[in-house]
Structures are given as structure tokens and as C-alpha cells.
Amino acid sequence: MVQDGIMVILKGILYFFCNPVLYFLIAGFFLFGWQRVRRERRSFGLKVYGVFNSVMVMIVPSLLLGLIGTIILVGVGISLPVGVIVLITACYFLTFCVVQLRFLSPVIAVGLALIIAYFFADFSTPFDFLNRWIADINHASLQDMGIVLTVVTLLEAVGVLFWGGRQTSPRLITSNRGKKVGAHEAYQLWIVPVFILIPTATSGVDAISWWPFSAGHSFGLCLLPLGIGFQQLISHSLPLPAIRQSGRWLLGTTILIALFIGISFFYFRDECLLVAAAIAVLSRIGFVLWHYRVHHAYSFFFTNKGNGLMVVGIIPNSPADYMNVKIGEIVDKVNGRSVRAEEDFYHALQINAAYCKLDILDYGGEVRFAKAPVYENDLHNIGFLFLEPSRRVVEKVK
């Protein structure tokens, strides 16, 4: 029996590597990473985070989210037939067509799949495998799909709340009035491996007592690659508060979807499921539109206030990274000399070539001091990225 269980797991993992979505996600990860590096170079003439570093940061959250999803879906016993998994895969490819990380979401893919399954007509084709998939979609449990939709929305909310603020990418942009301002862009893509049950007529895991929740007698496993994309351009505030607000939006969407799915077990089953799917898709699209409105309607946070050099970004593992200076704070003096331009900053550094003392204006305008040793090679590579229009190549916001 143990050997049969191992074979079921191995077969499920094989599905993971046979799913074309996985390879599109991997290609997309490097494509979006390259785009981020290109934007950083256009703004500052250098990259802040390398693509390899982004890979390392992505792995742990992806595995943890996959573990959470697997525990819920397999623990409760939710199954999806192969035809429905193919339909979800097709809906994922629709999100790929946009070529925008912000639209790459299992919420949109599963929500669209549920809506399509609700209206899906029964028809036949000359191909047996297509007929089996069509039959799977027509006989699929919409409530099971609704539970899967709730879980993937929860995973997206958890990902944004806990890891969405990691390694935000600093940028210099041009406001509508032609002024040079700073911004940060959250740029995350998690490739989440989630096990889900699939009904099977051959050898698999047999149903026992109350488990699984889904109808059936024998089940296999399928490891699904879920791509969770998160992209948000933040110019009106510090990155973390804005990203947490986005996470709360997704969490609220999860609760609302769960409410309608729960009601469907007692009243207006089909209607509640359709409403839940529509809420999921519209909320996720509204989520993107809300980001656009906030960016264009709110005042800019990273602006030149005339009282020093505002820190827009900090290079990891640089001398600046160890000074405990935060993005959004202002460097007022260096080694006792006031600085109002980046050139002033590096000239002031040379007053004391071995040690650096900074007068920092925090978010409340209070002065504090930051000190650190500076070596000869660090004088022109200390690691601060300032809001300094005269020294940067600035890209306009489209």
C-alpha cells in the first residue's frame, strides 16, 4: 500500500513537469526580471537586484504557499477532473496574452474557468480525448471549483501580505508636470506547486469515511503549477504600507468569495457560485485599476523637498545598506557639510576618506545621525540611490 501511495505521488509530480504553464511561468519569470533590471538601469545606470537573487527570494514563499494550498485542498479532499484542469490551464494562457505581470493570477484563471464551466454546452468532436475533457467539464462540481477559487485567492492574499514587499524596485519617473520624482515597484512572481486530487478509474487512493469531500471512489494526485504575479507601482507613499493595503484588498475578496461559496451549500447554489466567480475576476481586475488610479490621483511621496537628498533606494550589501538609513529619508549633511546635490554628497565624503557621518532627516523631520567606515573603493560606490534628476536617466510614466 505504501508503494502504491509513492507511485501516486510520483505520478502527480510528473503532471507538474508535463504542464506547459510551468515553462511559460519560468520564461515569464526571467522576462519580467529582465524588464525590471532594464528599468533600474535606465533610472540609475545600474541594477539593484540581480535575476539570480530574485530566484532565491522566490523559492521559499512559493514552497510555503504550495504547502498551505496542498494541506487545505488534499486535507479537505477537493478533486478536479482532468478536463477542468485543462480548462484552468487554458484560462492561464489567456492571462499570458496580456504580457503583464499584474494580470497573472490564479484568481482570474480559476474564476474564468468556473464561469465558462457554468455556461459550457455539451457537444462532441472527432477526438476522444477532447470528448473526455468536455464530459469532465460538463459533469464537474462547481462547488468544488468554488472551493479551489477561495483557496487560490487566499494564497494570493497571503503571498502579497507576507512577501509582496520584498525587494521592491526603485525607479525615477517624470510626473505629469515634468518634475522628476521617485517611485518603487513591487515585482513578484511566485511559482506555487499545489497538489490536488483527480478522480481516476485505475489504481489510486481510495475514499475513506468522510474523506474526500468531493464525490468519487478512487483518486490520484496532480501537482499544479500556480503562477501568482504581483506588480504595483507605488509613488504616493512608502512601499510597505501600500503593499499591505493591497494584501488586505485580496483578503477581503477571499472572505467575500468564501461567504458566497458557503451560502451556495444551502441556497441558490448555481447563482451564488456564479456571483462568487464574477466577484473574484472583477475584484482582481479592479485591484489593478485601483493601483492605476492611486498612482495618478495621489500626491507623490518621493519628491525633491529642497532640504537635502532624498534616498530613493539602497544597493544591497553596500556600505549604505549597513548605515540603517531607510528609503524616503533625507540626507541633510555629510561630514558636517550640507548637501543639496549628488555631486555635493561625494565631495563631502572625501573630507574624511576613512569615516562617514550623515545627518539624516527621518519621516517626521527629526535629525538623527548615521555613521560608518568608508573605504577608498567605496567613495563613489557607497550604495545610495538619490532623487537626483541631473545625474539620472529618467523614464516617463506611460
N, C-alpha and C positions, 0 to 999 in steps of 0.2 A: 504493500500500500504506500509506503514511503517512497519507493521507486516511482510509482505512478504519479505521486504528487510532484516529485522533482521533474518528471517529464512534462507535466502540465505547466510548471513554472518556466522551464526552458523553452517550451513551445511558445508561451506568452512573450518571452523576451525576444524570440525570433520575429514575432509580429512587429516588434518595435523597429527592428532594423530593416524590415520589408516595407515599412510605411514611408511613402515618398515625402510626407510632411517633414519628417526628421531632417532630410537632406536639404530641403528648402529652408528650414529653420537655421541649420548650420551655415548655409550660404548667406542667409539674411543677417545672421549674427556678425559675420565678417564684413558684409556690405555696410551695415549700419555703423559698425565700429570704424570702418574706413571713412565714412561720411563725417563722423564725429571728429576724428583726428584732422581731417581736412579743414573743418570749420575752426578748430583750435589753432591750426597753423595760419589760417587766414586772419585770425584775430590777433594772435600773439607771436607768430613766427616760430612756434614750437608746439609740440604735443604735450598735453598734461598727463594723460593716461594712455598707455600703450594697449594694443588689442590683446596681447597675451595677459596683461594684468586684468583686463575685463573678463577674460575667460576664467581665471582663477576666482574672481569675485562672484561669478555667476554660478559656479558648481554647487556650493553648499546650499544656497537658497533653493536652487532647483530641486536638489535631492530631498530637502526638508519638506518643500511643498508637495512633492510627489509622494512622500511618506504619509503626510496628512491626508491627501486625497485617497490614497490606497487604503488606509485604515478605515476611513468613512465608507467608501464605496464597497470594498470587499467585506468589511466588518458587518455592514448592514445587509449586504447581499444584493446589490443592484447590478443587473445584467443588461447589456445591449446586444442585439443580434448584429451579425457582420454587416448586413445591409445598412443599418443605421450608422455604424462606424464609418462605412464608406461615404454615407451622406454627410456626416460631420467633416470628414476629410475634404470632400468637395467644397463645403462651405468655407473651410480654412483657405482653400485655394482662391476663393473669391476675395478674401481679405488680403491675400498676397498681391492681387492685381492692383491694389491701391498703391503699393510700394511705399507705405507709410507705417512706421513702427507703431504709431499711436492707435492704428486701427487693427493691429494684430492681436486678437483677443479671443480666447475660448468662449467668452460670454456671447460675442457676436456669432461665432461659428455654431455653437450648440443651440443658441436661441433661434437662429435662422433654420437650423435643421429641424427643430421642433415645429416651427411654423409650417415648413414645407411638408413635414410628415402629417400634420393636421389636415392639409388640403390635398395630399397626394392621392392621385387617382390610380386605380388598379388597371394595368394594361400588360400586354405581353410583347416580347421581342423574339427574334430568331435565336437568341443566345441564352442558353440555360443558366449561366452564372448571373446574367442580368435579371432574369426572371426570379431567381432565388433572392437577389438583393431587393427587388421590387416587392416580393412577398414579405420579406423581413420588415420593410418599412411600413407596409400596409397593416401588418399584424403586431407591430411594435407597441409596447405600453408607453403611452405619452406621459403617464405619471412617473415612470422610471426615468424617462428623458428629462422630466421636470426636476427630479431629484439631482440628476447629474448636472443640470444647469445651475441649481442652487450651490452645489459643491464647487464647481469651477469659478463661480462668481466669488465665493468665499475665499478660494485660493488666490484669486487676483487681488482681492482686498488685503489679505494678509501680506502678500508679496509687496504691495505698494507701501503699506503701513510700516513694515519692519525693514525692508531693504530698498525701497524706492529712492531714498535719499543718499545712497552710496555713490560716491564718485560722480557727483554732478559736474557737468562740463561747463566751464566759464566761457563766455563769449563777449565780444564787443559788437554792438549794433548801432544803427542810426535811427533816432526817433523820427516821428513824423515832422518835427520842427527842424530836423537837420542836426540836432545835437548828438554828441557821442555819449552813449550810456552803456552800462554793463548788464549782463543777464547770465542766468545759469540754466542749463538744460539737463533735466533728468533723462537718462538714456539707458533703459534696461531691457534686456530680453532674457527671459528665463525659459529654458527648455526643460519642461517638467515631465518626468516619466511616471505615469499613473497606471496601476493595474486596475482592470475592470473585468467582471465576469462576462463570458459569452456563452449562450446556450449551445450545446453540442449533442449530437446523437451518438458519438463514439465515446471512447473512454475519457473520463474526466472526474471532477469532484461531484459526488452525489449530494443531493439535498438531504438535510437532516433537521428534524423537528421544525422550528420556526425559521431556520435559515435555509436558503436565502430569502430575502423579501420578494424578489422577482419570481414569477411563475416559471416552473421547469423542474426537471428531474436530474439532469446532469449538466455540468458546467465546466468550461475551460477558462483560461486566463488570456487576456490580451493586454500587453503593455503599450499604452498610448503615449505618443509624444505631444504634449500640450505646449504650445508656444504662447507665453504671456508677454506681450510687449507693453512697455510704458514709456511714453515720451511727453514731456511737459516743459515748455519754455517759460521760465519764471523771471520776470523783470520788475514786479511790483513789491517784492518782499524778499527776505532770505529764503533759501530753497526749502529747508526742512519744514517750516510751518505750512507752506503752500502744498508740499507733497503729503503731509499728514491730512490736510483738508481733502485732498483727492482720495486718500485712503478711506476717509470717513464717508465720502460720497459712495464709493463702491461698497462699503459695509452696509450703508443704508439701503442700497439697491439689493444686496443679499437678503436683508431682513424682509423687504417688501416682496421679493420673489418667493421666499420661504413661506410668507403668510398666504399668498395665493395658492401655492402648491399644497399647503396644509388644508386650506378650505376645499380644494378640489376632491379631497377624500370623503367629503361629507355632502357638499352641494355643488351644483353646476360644474361638474368635473371638466368637460371639454372647454367650456367658456373660461374657467379660471386658469387652465393650463395655457390657453392661447393668450390671455391677458398677461400672464407671467412672462411668457416668451417675448411678447411685444414690449413689456416694460424693460426687460433685460437689454434688448437690442437698442431701443430708443434711449435708455439711460446711458448706455455705453457710448453711443454717438453724441448724445447731449453732453457727456463728460468732456469730449474733445472740443465741442463748440463752446462750452463754458471756459475752457482754458484759453481759447482764442479771444473771447470777449474780455476776460480779465486782463490779458496781455495788452489789449488795445484801449481799454477803458480806464484802467487804473494808472496812477502816477508811478513813475519809475523810482526804484529804490537806489540802484547803483548810478548815482549822478555826481557830477563834479560840484561840490558844495563850496569850493574856494578856500577851504581851511586845511588843506593837506592833500595827500594822495590816498584815494580810496582803494582798498585791497579787493580786487575782483576775484582773484584766485591765488592758490598757493601750490607750487610744484611739490608732489610727494617726495619725501626723503631728502629735501633740500634744507639748507640752514634755516630758511624761513619756516619750514614745517616744524622745527623744534623750538620756535620762539613763542608758541602759544598765541599767535596773532590770528584772529578769526576773519573770515571773509565779511566784508561790509564795514569793518573798522577802518579808521583813517590814521595813516602815519603822518603826524604833525611835525616832528623833529627827528633828525638823525644826528647822533653825537652832539646834541645841543644846537644844531643849526636847523632853522625852519626849511622845509622843502615844499615846493608847490609844483614841481615838475619832476619827471623821472630822472632827467639829467642831474637835477639838484640832489636827488637821493644818492646817486652813485658817486657824485663828487664828495658829498658829506661822509660817505662810508670811508673814504680814503684819509679822512682826518685821523682816524685811529685804525690802521690797517689790520690790527690783531683783535679788536674787540668792537662790538656794535651795540649802541644803546639807542633804543627807539622810544619816543614819546607817542603813545597811542591814544587816540580818542575812541572810547568804546561807543556802544549804541546809544547810551544816554548822554554822550558828550563829555563824560568824565575822563580825566587823564590818568593813564597808568603807564608803567614802564616795562619794556621787554628788552632783555639783554642776552647776548650770545657771542661766543668767539667766532671770528670770521677769518678764514684762511685766504691766502693770496689768490688761489684759484676761484674763490667764491665772490670776489669783489664785483664781478659783472655777471654772476650767475647765482645770486643769492636765493632766488626762488619766488619772489613776489611778482604777481601779475597785477599791474595797476590800471586804473581807468585813466589812460594817458593817450589822448587822441593823436597827438603829434608824432608819437612813436609807433603807432599800430596801424595795421591794415584793417579797415573796418568794413564789415559787410552789412548791407541794408536788409532790413526785415521785409520779406515779401508780403 
